[in-house]
Amino acid sequence: VTITNTGLSATTQFDNTISVTAPSTTTTDTSLGVVASLAPGESIVLNISLTFTESGSHTIAVHADSASQITETSEVNNTAITTVTVDPNP
């Protein structure tokens, strides 16, 4: 997961999470960790390994500044969502 500060000011410390919703609609939230700060235009890569135990379509949502610690003009770019399909016969 790459998080980039697209603002004009440096950030302070902020939390980040990833949520995985399985086909059974069970959602698991996992911390991606705390970023100490990011300068304007600076990016950081947060790594995570995911294991899927259920086949079907899984929704993955990454939430930057998940605890709303940073005061922002707009927070519309703080969440990214994608879908992964897990084949029952790998």
Secondary structure, 3 states (H helix, E strand, C coil): CEEECCCCCCCCCEEEEEEEECCCCCEEEEEEEEECCCCCCCEEECCCCCCCCCCEEEEEEEEECCCCCCCCCCCCCCEEEEEEEECCCC
